[in-house]
């Protein structure tokens, strides 16, 4: 199922959104904290929790909007 979700993500999301979802949910790697993701993606670590949460929310909203919501809502 992860491969299917990753393919939907790569089709509909920008690279930042794709990486944040992939890393925060551990889809093809170990789960990472917001600070770890921020450091890896060169996002200000002092605002990491808020920024990563916002990117993740935006990415999920895009996936739900552009696909059948049942395809993604059960997995994220």
CHARMM internal coordinates of N, CA and C (Angstrom, degrees):
IC EDIT
DIST 1 N 1 CA 1.4434
DIST 1 CA 1 C 1.5250
ANGL 1 N 1 CA 1 C 111.18
DIST 1 C 2 N 1.3351
ANGL 1 CA 1 C 2 N 116.50
DIHE 1 N 1 CA 1 C 2 N -32.99
DIST 2 N 2 CA 1.4617
ANGL 1 C 2 N 2 CA 118.69
DIHE 1 CA 1 C 2 N 2 CA 179.26
DIST 2 CA 2 C 1.5231
ANGL 2 N 2 CA 2 C 111.66
DIHE 1 C 2 N 2 CA 2 C -59.47
DIST 2 C 3 N 1.3220
ANGL 2 CA 2 C 3 N 118.03
DIHE 2 N 2 CA 2 C 3 N -40.06
DIST 3 N 3 CA 1.4655
ANGL 2 C 3 N 3 CA 120.80
DIHE 2 CA 2 C 3 N 3 CA 179.85
DIST 3 CA 3 C 1.5165
ANGL 3 N 3 CA 3 C 110.77
DIHE 2 C 3 N 3 CA 3 C -62.68
DIST 3 C 4 N 1.3146
ANGL 3 CA 3 C 4 N 117.17
DIHE 3 N 3 CA 3 C 4 N -40.08
DIST 4 N 4 CA 1.4637
ANGL 3 C 4 N 4 CA 120.79
DIHE 3 CA 3 C 4 N 4 CA 178.41
DIST 4 CA 4 C 1.5245
ANGL 4 N 4 CA 4 C 110.26
DIHE 3 C 4 N 4 CA 4 C -63.81
DIST 4 C 5 N 1.3167
ANGL 4 CA 4 C 5 N 116.43
DIHE 4 N 4 CA 4 C 5 N -47.10
DIST 5 N 5 CA 1.4534
ANGL 4 C 5 N 5 CA 120.93
DIHE 4 CA 4 C 5 N 5 CA 179.75
DIST 5 CA 5 C 1.5277
ANGL 5 N 5 CA 5 C 110.80
DIHE 4 C 5 N 5 CA 5 C -63.47
DIST 5 C 6 N 1.3159
ANGL 5 CA 5 C 6 N 117.49
DIHE 5 N 5 CA 5 C 6 N -42.32
DIST 6 N 6 CA 1.4614
ANGL 5 C 6 N 6 CA 120.89
DIHE 5 CA 5 C 6 N 6 CA 177.38
DIST 6 CA 6 C 1.5263
ANGL 6 N 6 CA 6 C 111.15
DIHE 5 C 6 N 6 CA 6 C -61.24
DIST 6 C 7 N 1.3217
ANGL 6 CA 6 C 7 N 118.02
DIHE 6 N 6 CA 6 C 7 N -37.37
DIST 7 N 7 CA 1.4639
ANGL 6 C 7 N 7 CA 120.12
DIHE 6 CA 6 C 7 N 7 CA 179.04
DIST 7 CA 7 C 1.5267
ANGL 7 N 7 CA 7 C 110.93
DIHE 6 C 7 N 7 CA 7 C -68.04
DIST 7 C 8 N 1.3219
ANGL 7 CA 7 C 8 N 117.74
DIHE 7 N 7 CA 7 C 8 N -39.65
DIST 8 N 8 CA 1.4739
ANGL 7 C 8 N 8 CA 120.65
DIHE 7 CA 7 C 8 N 8 CA 174.97
DIST 8 CA 8 C 1.5206
ANGL 8 N 8 CA 8 C 110.62
DIHE 7 C 8 N 8 CA 8 C -62.12
DIST 8 C 9 N 1.3199
ANGL 8 CA 8 C 9 N 115.65
DIHE 8 N 8 CA 8 C 9 N -43.33
DIST 9 N 9 CA 1.4561
ANGL 8 C 9 N 9 CA 120.58
DIHE 8 CA 8 C 9 N 9 CA -179.17
DIST 9 CA 9 C 1.5243
ANGL 9 N 9 CA 9 C 111.12
DIHE 8 C 9 N 9 CA 9 C -63.13
DIST 9 C 10 N 1.3261
ANGL 9 CA 9 C 10 N 117.29
DIHE 9 N 9 CA 9 C 10 N -44.84
DIST 10 N 10 CA 1.4669
ANGL 9 C 10 N 10 CA 119.75
DIHE 9 CA 9 C 10 N 10 CA -178.02
DIST 10 CA 10 C 1.5254
ANGL 10 N 10 CA 10 C 111.43
DIHE 9 C 10 N 10 CA 10 C -66.99
DIST 10 C 11 N 1.3118
ANGL 10 CA 10 C 11 N 116.95
DIHE 10 N 10 CA 10 C 11 N -27.73
DIST 11 N 11 CA 1.4693
ANGL 10 C 11 N 11 CA 121.28
DIHE 10 CA 10 C 11 N 11 CA 179.76
DIST 11 CA 11 C 1.5253
ANGL 11 N 11 CA 11 C 112.00
DIHE 10 C 11 N 11 CA 11 C -75.38
DIST 11 C 12 N 1.3273
ANGL 11 CA 11 C 12 N 118.02
DIHE 11 N 11 CA 11 C 12 N -34.38
DIST 12 N 12 CA 1.4576
ANGL 11 C 12 N 12 CA 121.11
DIHE 11 CA 11 C 12 N 12 CA -169.52
DIST 12 CA 12 C 1.5265
ANGL 12 N 12 CA 12 C 116.15
DIHE 11 C 12 N 12 CA 12 C -112.99
DIST 12 C 13 N 1.3133
ANGL 12 CA 12 C 13 N 118.20
DIHE 12 N 12 CA 12 C 13 N -14.26
DIST 13 N 13 CA 1.4652
ANGL 12 C 13 N 13 CA 120.60
DIHE 12 CA 12 C 13 N 13 CA -173.80
DIST 13 CA 13 C 1.5190
ANGL 13 N 13 CA 13 C 111.68
DIHE 12 C 13 N 13 CA 13 C -111.51
DIST 13 C 14 N 1.3366
ANGL 13 CA 13 C 14 N 115.01
DIHE 13 N 13 CA 13 C 14 N 155.60
DIST 14 N 14 CA 1.4590
ANGL 13 C 14 N 14 CA 117.86
DIHE 13 CA 13 C 14 N 14 CA 171.87
DIST 14 CA 14 C 1.5327
ANGL 14 N 14 CA 14 C 108.24
DIHE 13 C 14 N 14 CA 14 C -77.89
DIST 14 C 15 N 1.3014
ANGL 14 CA 14 C 15 N 116.30
DIHE 14 N 14 CA 14 C 15 N 172.23
DIST 15 N 15 CA 1.4739
ANGL 14 C 15 N 15 CA 120.93
DIHE 14 CA 14 C 15 N 15 CA -173.79
DIST 15 CA 15 C 1.5266
ANGL 15 N 15 CA 15 C 111.70
DIHE 14 C 15 N 15 CA 15 C -61.24
DIST 15 C 16 N 1.3207
ANGL 15 CA 15 C 16 N 117.31
DIHE 15 N 15 CA 15 C 16 N -41.72
DIST 16 N 16 CA 1.4696
ANGL 15 C 16 N 16 CA 120.99
DIHE 15 CA 15 C 16 N 16 CA -179.07
DIST 16 CA 16 C 1.5250
ANGL 16 N 16 CA 16 C 109.95
DIHE 15 C 16 N 16 CA 16 C -62.30
DIST 16 C 17 N 1.3213
ANGL 16 CA 16 C 17 N 117.57
DIHE 16 N 16 CA 16 C 17 N -48.09
DIST 17 N 17 CA 1.4648
ANGL 16 C 17 N 17 CA 121.60
DIHE 16 CA 16 C 17 N 17 CA -179.93
DIST 17 CA 17 C 1.5282
ANGL 17 N 17 CA 17 C 110.41
DIHE 16 C 17 N 17 CA 17 C -62.53
DIST 17 C 18 N 1.3136
ANGL 17 CA 17 C 18 N 116.10
DIHE 17 N 17 CA 17 C 18 N -43.90
DIST 18 N 18 CA 1.4636
ANGL 17 C 18 N 18 CA 121.28
DIHE 17 CA 17 C 18 N 18 CA 179.47
DIST 18 CA 18 C 1.5304
ANGL 18 N 18 CA 18 C 110.57
DIHE 17 C 18 N 18 CA 18 C -58.73
DIST 18 C 19 N 1.3193
ANGL 18 CA 18 C 19 N 115.95
DIHE 18 N 18 CA 18 C 19 N -49.30
DIST 19 N 19 CA 1.4592
ANGL 18 C 19 N 19 CA 119.89
DIHE 18 CA 18 C 19 N 19 CA -178.14
DIST 19 CA 19 C 1.5224
ANGL 19 N 19 CA 19 C 112.46
DIHE 18 C 19 N 19 CA 19 C -65.61
DIST 19 C 20 N 1.3140
ANGL 19 CA 19 C 20 N 117.96
DIHE 19 N 19 CA 19 C 20 N -40.46
DIST 20 N 20 CA 1.4667
ANGL 19 C 20 N 20 CA 120.56
DIHE 19 CA 19 C 20 N 20 CA 179.85
DIST 20 CA 20 C 1.5280
ANGL 20 N 20 CA 20 C 110.39
DIHE 19 C 20 N 20 CA 20 C -62.36
DIST 20 C 21 N 1.3200
ANGL 20 CA 20 C 21 N 117.54
DIHE 20 N 20 CA 20 C 21 N -47.53
DIST 21 N 21 CA 1.4745
ANGL 20 C 21 N 21 CA 119.47
DIHE 20 CA 20 C 21 N 21 CA 179.07
DIST 21 CA 21 C 1.5258
ANGL 21 N 21 CA 21 C 111.27
DIHE 20 C 21 N 21 CA 21 C -63.89
DIST 21 C 22 N 1.3095
ANGL 21 CA 21 C 22 N 116.17
DIHE 21 N 21 CA 21 C 22 N -45.21
DIST 22 N 22 CA 1.4565
ANGL 21 C 22 N 22 CA 121.26
DIHE 21 CA 21 C 22 N 22 CA -177.77
DIST 22 CA 22 C 1.5274
ANGL 22 N 22 CA 22 C 111.25
DIHE 21 C 22 N 22 CA 22 C -60.77
DIST 22 C 23 N 1.3207
ANGL 22 CA 22 C 23 N 116.40
DIHE 22 N 22 CA 22 C 23 N -45.50
DIST 23 N 23 CA 1.4582
ANGL 22 C 23 N 23 CA 120.69
DIHE 22 CA 22 C 23 N 23 CA -177.07
DIST 23 CA 23 C 1.5255
ANGL 23 N 23 CA 23 C 112.98
DIHE 22 C 23 N 23 CA 23 C -76.83
DIST 23 C 24 N 1.3176
ANGL 23 CA 23 C 24 N 117.25
DIHE 23 N 23 CA 23 C 24 N -38.58
DIST 24 N 24 CA 1.4676
ANGL 23 C 24 N 24 CA 119.12
DIHE 23 CA 23 C 24 N 24 CA -177.34
DIST 24 CA 24 C 1.5270
ANGL 24 N 24 CA 24 C 112.29
DIHE 23 C 24 N 24 CA 24 C -73.14
DIST 24 C 25 N 1.3359
ANGL 24 CA 24 C 25 N 116.55
DIHE 24 N 24 CA 24 C 25 N -28.50
DIST 25 N 25 CA 1.4590
ANGL 24 C 25 N 25 CA 119.88
DIHE 24 CA 24 C 25 N 25 CA 179.60
DIST 25 CA 25 C 1.5257
ANGL 25 N 25 CA 25 C 113.10
DIHE 24 C 25 N 25 CA 25 C -100.97
DIST 25 C 26 N 1.3308
ANGL 25 CA 25 C 26 N 116.63
DIHE 25 N 25 CA 25 C 26 N -3.19
DIST 26 N 26 CA 1.4576
ANGL 25 C 26 N 26 CA 120.06
DIHE 25 CA 25 C 26 N 26 CA 178.67
DIST 26 CA 26 C 1.5076
ANGL 26 N 26 CA 26 C 113.22
DIHE 25 C 26 N 26 CA 26 C 61.85
DIST 26 C 27 N 1.3262
ANGL 26 CA 26 C 27 N 116.85
DIHE 26 N 26 CA 26 C 27 N 45.08
DIST 27 N 27 CA 1.4607
ANGL 26 C 27 N 27 CA 119.71
DIHE 26 CA 26 C 27 N 27 CA -174.94
DIST 27 CA 27 C 1.5241
ANGL 27 N 27 CA 27 C 113.66
DIHE 26 C 27 N 27 CA 27 C -70.84
DIST 27 C 28 N 1.3135
ANGL 27 CA 27 C 28 N 117.66
DIHE 27 N 27 CA 27 C 28 N -37.53
DIST 28 N 28 CA 1.4588
ANGL 27 C 28 N 28 CA 119.61
DIHE 27 CA 27 C 28 N 28 CA 176.66
DIST 28 CA 28 C 1.5309
ANGL 28 N 28 CA 28 C 110.80
DIHE 27 C 28 N 28 CA 28 C -136.55
DIST 28 C 29 N 1.3085
ANGL 28 CA 28 C 29 N 115.02
DIHE 28 N 28 CA 28 C 29 N 21.54
DIST 29 N 29 CA 1.4593
ANGL 28 C 29 N 29 CA 122.84
DIHE 28 CA 28 C 29 N 29 CA -178.30
DIST 29 CA 29 C 1.5241
ANGL 29 N 29 CA 29 C 108.10
DIHE 28 C 29 N 29 CA 29 C -157.65
DIST 29 C 30 N 1.3055
ANGL 29 CA 29 C 30 N 117.12
DIHE 29 N 29 CA 29 C 30 N 177.95
DIST 30 N 30 CA 1.4544
ANGL 29 C 30 N 30 CA 119.65
DIHE 29 CA 29 C 30 N 30 CA 174.11
DIST 30 CA 30 C 1.5259
ANGL 30 N 30 CA 30 C 109.37
DIHE 29 C 30 N 30 CA 30 C -69.73
DIST 30 C 31 N 1.3358
ANGL 30 CA 30 C 31 N 116.22
DIHE 30 N 30 CA 30 C 31 N 147.63
DIST 31 N 31 CA 1.4614
ANGL 30 C 31 N 31 CA 120.32
DIHE 30 CA 30 C 31 N 31 CA 176.12
DIST 31 CA 31 C 1.5187
ANGL 31 N 31 CA 31 C 109.41
DIHE 30 C 31 N 31 CA 31 C -62.29
DIST 31 C 32 N 1.3238
ANGL 31 CA 31 C 32 N 114.64
DIHE 31 N 31 CA 31 C 32 N 145.35
DIST 32 N 32 CA 1.4562
ANGL 31 C 32 N 32 CA 120.10
DIHE 31 CA 31 C 32 N 32 CA 178.68
DIST 32 CA 32 C 1.5209
ANGL 32 N 32 CA 32 C 109.31
DIHE 31 C 32 N 32 CA 32 C -123.82
DIST 32 C 33 N 1.3098
ANGL 32 CA 32 C 33 N 116.15
DIHE 32 N 32 CA 32 C 33 N 151.73
DIST 33 N 33 CA 1.4667
ANGL 32 C 33 N 33 CA 121.22
DIHE 32 CA 32 C 33 N 33 CA 176.38
DIST 33 CA 33 C 1.5249
ANGL 33 N 33 CA 33 C 109.12
DIHE 32 C 33 N 33 CA 33 C -77.27
DIST 33 C 34 N 1.3279
ANGL 33 CA 33 C 34 N 115.69
DIHE 33 N 33 CA 33 C 34 N 165.00
DIST 34 N 34 CA 1.4599
ANGL 33 C 34 N 34 CA 121.00
DIHE 33 CA 33 C 34 N 34 CA 178.41
DIST 34 CA 34 C 1.5227
ANGL 34 N 34 CA 34 C 110.79
DIHE 33 C 34 N 34 CA 34 C -59.02
DIST 34 C 35 N 1.3302
ANGL 34 CA 34 C 35 N 117.65
DIHE 34 N 34 CA 34 C 35 N -40.10
DIST 35 N 35 CA 1.4630
ANGL 34 C 35 N 35 CA 120.36
DIHE 34 CA 34 C 35 N 35 CA 178.96
DIST 35 CA 35 C 1.5231
ANGL 35 N 35 CA 35 C 111.67
DIHE 34 C 35 N 35 CA 35 C -65.12
DIST 35 C 36 N 1.3121
ANGL 35 CA 35 C 36 N 117.58
DIHE 35 N 35 CA 35 C 36 N -40.05
DIST 36 N 36 CA 1.4646
ANGL 35 C 36 N 36 CA 120.81
DIHE 35 CA 35 C 36 N 36 CA 178.46
DIST 36 CA 36 C 1.5333
ANGL 36 N 36 CA 36 C 110.90
DIHE 35 C 36 N 36 CA 36 C -65.29
DIST 36 C 37 N 1.3277
ANGL 36 CA 36 C 37 N 115.74
DIHE 36 N 36 CA 36 C 37 N -43.00
DIST 37 N 37 CA 1.4615
ANGL 36 C 37 N 37 CA 120.26
DIHE 36 CA 36 C 37 N 37 CA 178.97
DIST 37 CA 37 C 1.5179
ANGL 37 N 37 CA 37 C 110.23
DIHE 36 C 37 N 37 CA 37 C -64.32
DIST 37 C 38 N 1.3266
ANGL 37 CA 37 C 38 N 116.72
DIHE 37 N 37 CA 37 C 38 N -45.04
DIST 38 N 38 CA 1.4635
ANGL 37 C 38 N 38 CA 120.96
DIHE 37 CA 37 C 38 N 38 CA 179.77
DIST 38 CA 38 C 1.5171
ANGL 38 N 38 CA 38 C 110.79
DIHE 37 C 38 N 38 CA 38 C -59.51
DIST 38 C 39 N 1.3059
ANGL 38 CA 38 C 39 N 116.76
DIHE 38 N 38 CA 38 C 39 N -42.81
DIST 39 N 39 CA 1.4568
ANGL 38 C 39 N 39 CA 120.89
DIHE 38 CA 38 C 39 N 39 CA 179.61
DIST 39 CA 39 C 1.5308
ANGL 39 N 39 CA 39 C 110.46
DIHE 38 C 39 N 39 CA 39 C -63.54
DIST 39 C 40 N 1.3109
ANGL 39 CA 39 C 40 N 116.27
DIHE 39 N 39 CA 39 C 40 N -45.14
DIST 40 N 40 CA 1.4556
ANGL 39 C 40 N 40 CA 121.98
DIHE 39 CA 39 C 40 N 40 CA -179.33
DIST 40 CA 40 C 1.5352
ANGL 40 N 40 CA 40 C 111.92
DIHE 39 C 40 N 40 CA 40 C -63.83
DIST 40 C 41 N 1.3297
ANGL 40 CA 40 C 41 N 116.75
DIHE 40 N 40 CA 40 C 41 N -39.00
DIST 41 N 41 CA 1.4684
ANGL 40 C 41 N 41 CA 121.46
DIHE 40 CA 40 C 41 N 41 CA -175.40
DIST 41 CA 41 C 1.5264
ANGL 41 N 41 CA 41 C 113.47
DIHE 40 C 41 N 41 CA 41 C -97.55
DIST 41 C 42 N 1.3256
ANGL 41 CA 41 C 42 N 116.23
DIHE 41 N 41 CA 41 C 42 N 10.79
DIST 42 N 42 CA 1.4736
ANGL 41 C 42 N 42 CA 121.67
DIHE 41 CA 41 C 42 N 42 CA 178.78
DIST 42 CA 42 C 1.5290
ANGL 42 N 42 CA 42 C 112.86
DIHE 41 C 42 N 42 CA 42 C 58.54
DIST 42 C 43 N 1.3144
ANGL 42 CA 42 C 43 N 115.61
DIHE 42 N 42 CA 42 C 43 N 44.98
DIST 43 N 43 CA 1.4669
ANGL 42 C 43 N 43 CA 122.78
DIHE 42 CA 42 C 43 N 43 CA 174.01
DIST 43 CA 43 C 1.5202
ANGL 43 N 43 CA 43 C 106.50
DIHE 42 C 43 N 43 CA 43 C -103.21
DIST 43 C 44 N 1.3098
ANGL 43 CA 43 C 44 N 117.56
DIHE 43 N 43 CA 43 C 44 N 143.22
DIST 44 N 44 CA 1.4614
ANGL 43 C 44 N 44 CA 122.29
DIHE 43 CA 43 C 44 N 44 CA 179.86
DIST 44 CA 44 C 1.5282
ANGL 44 N 44 CA 44 C 109.80
DIHE 43 C 44 N 44 CA 44 C -52.81
DIST 44 C 45 N 1.3092
ANGL 44 CA 44 C 45 N 116.15
DIHE 44 N 44 CA 44 C 45 N 116.26
DIST 45 N 45 CA 1.4613
ANGL 44 C 45 N 45 CA 121.15
DIHE 44 CA 44 C 45 N 45 CA -175.47
DIST 45 CA 45 C 1.5303
ANGL 45 N 45 CA 45 C 111.90
DIHE 44 C 45 N 45 CA 45 C -66.82
DIST 45 C 46 N 1.3260
ANGL 45 CA 45 C 46 N 117.91
DIHE 45 N 45 CA 45 C 46 N -28.41
DIST 46 N 46 CA 1.4688
ANGL 45 C 46 N 46 CA 119.75
DIHE 45 CA 45 C 46 N 46 CA -178.84
DIST 46 CA 46 C 1.5326
ANGL 46 N 46 CA 46 C 112.01
DIHE 45 C 46 N 46 CA 46 C -66.94
DIST 46 C 47 N 1.3203
ANGL 46 CA 46 C 47 N 117.77
DIHE 46 N 46 CA 46 C 47 N -23.18
DIST 47 N 47 CA 1.4670
ANGL 46 C 47 N 47 CA 121.30
DIHE 46 CA 46 C 47 N 47 CA 177.52
DIST 47 CA 47 C 1.5246
ANGL 47 N 47 CA 47 C 111.63
DIHE 46 C 47 N 47 CA 47 C -114.69
DIST 47 C 48 N 1.3225
ANGL 47 CA 47 C 48 N 116.39
DIHE 47 N 47 CA 47 C 48 N 20.22
DIST 48 N 48 CA 1.4623
ANGL 47 C 48 N 48 CA 121.87
DIHE 47 CA 47 C 48 N 48 CA -172.09
DIST 48 CA 48 C 1.5184
ANGL 48 N 48 CA 48 C 113.36
DIHE 47 C 48 N 48 CA 48 C -56.96
DIST 48 C 49 N 1.3277
ANGL 48 CA 48 C 49 N 118.07
DIHE 48 N 48 CA 48 C 49 N -47.69
DIST 49 N 49 CA 1.4673
ANGL 48 C 49 N 49 CA 119.74
DIHE 48 CA 48 C 49 N 49 CA -175.74
DIST 49 CA 49 C 1.5196
ANGL 49 N 49 CA 49 C 111.83
DIHE 48 C 49 N 49 CA 49 C -59.79
DIST 49 C 50 N 1.3126
ANGL 49 CA 49 C 50 N 116.22
DIHE 49 N 49 CA 49 C 50 N -45.59
DIST 50 N 50 CA 1.4688
ANGL 49 C 50 N 50 CA 120.11
DIHE 49 CA 49 C 50 N 50 CA -178.74
DIST 50 CA 50 C 1.5211
ANGL 50 N 50 CA 50 C 110.46
DIHE 49 C 50 N 50 CA 50 C -68.18
DIST 50 C 51 N 1.3162
ANGL 50 CA 50 C 51 N 116.77
DIHE 50 N 50 CA 50 C 51 N -47.32
DIST 51 N 51 CA 1.4708
ANGL 50 C 51 N 51 CA 120.80
DIHE 50 CA 50 C 51 N 51 CA -176.11
DIST 51 CA 51 C 1.5225
ANGL 51 N 51 CA 51 C 111.57
DIHE 50 C 51 N 51 CA 51 C -65.93
DIST 51 C 52 N 1.3161
ANGL 51 CA 51 C 52 N 117.63
DIHE 51 N 51 CA 51 C 52 N -45.21
DIST 52 N 52 CA 1.4657
ANGL 51 C 52 N 52 CA 120.85
DIHE 51 CA 51 C 52 N 52 CA 179.64
DIST 52 CA 52 C 1.5240
ANGL 52 N 52 CA 52 C 110.34
DIHE 51 C 52 N 52 CA 52 C -64.20
DIST 52 C 53 N 1.3268
ANGL 52 CA 52 C 53 N 117.40
DIHE 52 N 52 CA 52 C 53 N -41.39
DIST 53 N 53 CA 1.4717
ANGL 52 C 53 N 53 CA 121.09
DIHE 52 CA 52 C 53 N 53 CA 177.51
DIST 53 CA 53 C 1.5201
ANGL 53 N 53 CA 53 C 111.34
DIHE 52 C 53 N 53 CA 53 C -60.96
DIST 53 C 54 N 1.3342
ANGL 53 CA 53 C 54 N 116.98
DIHE 53 N 53 CA 53 C 54 N -41.03
DIST 54 N 54 CA 1.4647
ANGL 53 C 54 N 54 CA 120.68
DIHE 53 CA 53 C 54 N 54 CA -179.69
DIST 54 CA 54 C 1.5274
ANGL 54 N 54 CA 54 C 111.33
DIHE 53 C 54 N 54 CA 54 C -67.83
DIST 54 C 55 N 1.3160
ANGL 54 CA 54 C 55 N 116.74
DIHE 54 N 54 CA 54 C 55 N -43.08
DIST 55 N 55 CA 1.4690
ANGL 54 C 55 N 55 CA 120.22
DIHE 54 CA 54 C 55 N 55 CA 178.25
DIST 55 CA 55 C 1.5220
ANGL 55 N 55 CA 55 C 109.63
DIHE 54 C 55 N 55 CA 55 C -61.97
DIST 55 C 56 N 1.3281
ANGL 55 CA 55 C 56 N 116.65
DIHE 55 N 55 CA 55 C 56 N -43.94
DIST 56 N 56 CA 1.4701
ANGL 55 C 56 N 56 CA 121.17
DIHE 55 CA 55 C 56 N 56 CA 179.81
DIST 56 CA 56 C 1.5291
ANGL 56 N 56 CA 56 C 111.16
DIHE 55 C 56 N 56 CA 56 C -62.25
DIST 56 C 57 N 1.3259
ANGL 56 CA 56 C 57 N 116.97
DIHE 56 N 56 CA 56 C 57 N -44.61
DIST 57 N 57 CA 1.4705
ANGL 56 C 57 N 57 CA 121.12
DIHE 56 CA 56 C 57 N 57 CA 179.27
DIST 57 CA 57 C 1.5251
ANGL 57 N 57 CA 57 C 110.50
DIHE 56 C 57 N 57 CA 57 C -61.98
DIST 57 C 58 N 1.3303
ANGL 57 CA 57 C 58 N 116.69
DIHE 57 N 57 CA 57 C 58 N -45.77
DIST 58 N 58 CA 1.4639
ANGL 57 C 58 N 58 CA 120.56
DIHE 57 CA 57 C 58 N 58 CA 179.25
DIST 58 CA 58 C 1.5253
ANGL 58 N 58 CA 58 C 111.22
DIHE 57 C 58 N 58 CA 58 C -60.86
DIST 58 C 59 N 1.3247
ANGL 58 CA 58 C 59 N 116.71
DIHE 58 N 58 CA 58 C 59 N -41.86
DIST 59 N 59 CA 1.4591
ANGL 58 C 59 N 59 CA 121.14
DIHE 58 CA 58 C 59 N 59 CA -179.61
DIST 59 CA 59 C 1.5337
ANGL 59 N 59 CA 59 C 111.04
DIHE 58 C 59 N 59 CA 59 C -64.28
DIST 59 C 60 N 1.3054
ANGL 59 CA 59 C 60 N 117.19
DIHE 59 N 59 CA 59 C 60 N -44.05
DIST 60 N 60 CA 1.4685
ANGL 59 C 60 N 60 CA 120.78
DIHE 59 CA 59 C 60 N 60 CA 179.00
DIST 60 CA 60 C 1.5260
ANGL 60 N 60 CA 60 C 110.25
DIHE 59 C 60 N 60 CA 60 C -64.76
DIST 60 C 61 N 1.3263
ANGL 60 CA 60 C 61 N 117.07
DIHE 60 N 60 CA 60 C 61 N -41.23
DIST 61 N 61 CA 1.4635
ANGL 60 C 61 N 61 CA 120.50
DIHE 60 CA 60 C 61 N 61 CA 177.51
DIST 61 CA 61 C 1.5284
ANGL 61 N 61 CA 61 C 111.40
DIHE 60 C 61 N 61 CA 61 C -60.53
DIST 61 C 62 N 1.3165
ANGL 61 CA 61 C 62 N 116.90
DIHE 61 N 61 CA 61 C 62 N -41.24
DIST 62 N 62 CA 1.4649
ANGL 61 C 62 N 62 CA 120.99
DIHE 61 CA 61 C 62 N 62 CA 178.27
DIST 62 CA 62 C 1.5249
ANGL 62 N 62 CA 62 C 110.31
DIHE 61 C 62 N 62 CA 62 C -63.79
DIST 62 C 63 N 1.3259
ANGL 62 CA 62 C 63 N 116.65
DIHE 62 N 62 CA 62 C 63 N -45.70
DIST 63 N 63 CA 1.4630
ANGL 62 C 63 N 63 CA 119.71
DIHE 62 CA 62 C 63 N 63 CA -179.75
DIST 63 CA 63 C 1.5224
ANGL 63 N 63 CA 63 C 111.56
DIHE 62 C 63 N 63 CA 63 C -62.02
DIST 63 C 64 N 1.3087
ANGL 63 CA 63 C 64 N 116.91
DIHE 63 N 63 CA 63 C 64 N -41.94
DIST 64 N 64 CA 1.4612
ANGL 63 C 64 N 64 CA 120.38
DIHE 63 CA 63 C 64 N 64 CA 179.43
DIST 64 CA 64 C 1.5262
ANGL 64 N 64 CA 64 C 110.57
DIHE 63 C 64 N 64 CA 64 C -66.07
DIST 64 C 65 N 1.3277
ANGL 64 CA 64 C 65 N 116.12
DIHE 64 N 64 CA 64 C 65 N -38.71
DIST 65 N 65 CA 1.4623
ANGL 64 C 65 N 65 CA 121.05
DIHE 64 CA 64 C 65 N 65 CA -179.71
DIST 65 CA 65 C 1.5272
ANGL 65 N 65 CA 65 C 112.16
DIHE 64 C 65 N 65 CA 65 C -69.42
DIST 65 C 66 N 1.3179
ANGL 65 CA 65 C 66 N 117.76
DIHE 65 N 65 CA 65 C 66 N -38.00
DIST 66 N 66 CA 1.4649
ANGL 65 C 66 N 66 CA 121.38
DIHE 65 CA 65 C 66 N 66 CA -172.72
DIST 66 CA 66 C 1.5233
ANGL 66 N 66 CA 66 C 114.12
DIHE 65 C 66 N 66 CA 66 C -95.67
DIST 66 C 67 N 1.3183
ANGL 66 CA 66 C 67 N 117.21
DIHE 66 N 66 CA 66 C 67 N -7.20
DIST 67 N 67 CA 1.4654
ANGL 66 C 67 N 67 CA 120.54
DIHE 66 CA 66 C 67 N 67 CA 179.01
DIST 67 CA 67 C 1.5283
ANGL 67 N 67 CA 67 C 108.02
DIHE 66 C 67 N 67 CA 67 C -131.76
DIST 67 C 68 N 1.2847
ANGL 67 CA 67 C 68 N 115.84
DIHE 67 N 67 CA 67 C 68 N 176.90
DIST 68 N 68 CA 1.4494
ANGL 67 C 68 N 68 CA 120.34
DIHE 67 CA 67 C 68 N 68 CA 171.90
DIST 68 CA 68 C 1.5306
ANGL 68 N 68 CA 68 C 106.65
DIHE 67 C 68 N 68 CA 68 C -69.24
DIST 68 C 69 N 1.3128
ANGL 68 CA 68 C 69 N 117.33
DIHE 68 N 68 CA 68 C 69 N 121.92
DIST 69 N 69 CA 1.4622
ANGL 68 C 69 N 69 CA 121.93
DIHE 68 CA 68 C 69 N 69 CA -174.77
DIST 69 CA 69 C 1.5254
ANGL 69 N 69 CA 69 C 112.46
DIHE 68 C 69 N 69 CA 69 C -53.20
DIST 69 C 70 N 1.3090
ANGL 69 CA 69 C 70 N 117.52
DIHE 69 N 69 CA 69 C 70 N -33.29
DIST 70 N 70 CA 1.4677
ANGL 69 C 70 N 70 CA 119.96
DIHE 69 CA 69 C 70 N 70 CA -179.71
DIST 70 CA 70 C 1.5243
ANGL 70 N 70 CA 70 C 111.53
DIHE 69 C 70 N 70 CA 70 C -67.75
DIST 70 C 71 N 1.3374
ANGL 70 CA 70 C 71 N 117.47
DIHE 70 N 70 CA 70 C 71 N -19.79
DIST 71 N 71 CA 1.4542
ANGL 70 C 71 N 71 CA 120.41
DIHE 70 CA 70 C 71 N 71 CA 178.85
DIST 71 CA 71 C 1.5205
ANGL 71 N 71 CA 71 C 111.88
DIHE 70 C 71 N 71 CA 71 C -70.61
DIST 71 C 72 N 1.3278
ANGL 71 CA 71 C 72 N 117.11
DIHE 71 N 71 CA 71 C 72 N -26.35
DIST 72 N 72 CA 1.4613
ANGL 71 C 72 N 72 CA 119.14
DIHE 71 CA 71 C 72 N 72 CA -175.85
DIST 72 CA 72 C 1.5222
ANGL 72 N 72 CA 72 C 114.30
DIHE 71 C 72 N 72 CA 72 C -119.18
DIST 72 C 73 N 1.3044
ANGL 72 CA 72 C 73 N 118.95
DIHE 72 N 72 CA 72 C 73 N -29.93
DIST 73 N 73 CA 1.4556
ANGL 72 C 73 N 73 CA 120.77
DIHE 72 CA 72 C 73 N 73 CA -172.58
DIST 73 CA 73 C 1.5313
ANGL 73 N 73 CA 73 C 113.13
DIHE 72 C 73 N 73 CA 73 C -64.59
DIST 73 C 74 N 1.3030
ANGL 73 CA 73 C 74 N 117.56
DIHE 73 N 73 CA 73 C 74 N -28.28
DIST 74 N 74 CA 1.4655
ANGL 73 C 74 N 74 CA 120.25
DIHE 73 CA 73 C 74 N 74 CA 178.77
DIST 74 CA 74 C 1.5306
ANGL 74 N 74 CA 74 C 112.41
DIHE 73 C 74 N 74 CA 74 C -75.16
DIST 74 C 75 N 1.3222
ANGL 74 CA 74 C 75 N 116.24
DIHE 74 N 74 CA 74 C 75 N -17.62
DIST 75 N 75 CA 1.4584
ANGL 74 C 75 N 75 CA 120.14
DIHE 74 CA 74 C 75 N 75 CA -172.90
DIST 75 CA 75 C 1.5059
ANGL 75 N 75 CA 75 C 114.46
DIHE 74 C 75 N 75 CA 75 C -106.15
DIST 75 C 76 N 1.3295
ANGL 75 CA 75 C 76 N 117.45
DIHE 75 N 75 CA 75 C 76 N -18.61
DIST 76 N 76 CA 1.4655
ANGL 75 C 76 N 76 CA 120.50
DIHE 75 CA 75 C 76 N 76 CA -178.24
DIST 76 CA 76 C 1.5083
ANGL 76 N 76 CA 76 C 111.19
DIHE 75 C 76 N 76 CA 76 C -114.94
END
COOR INIT
IC SEED 1 N 1 CA 1 C
IC BUILD
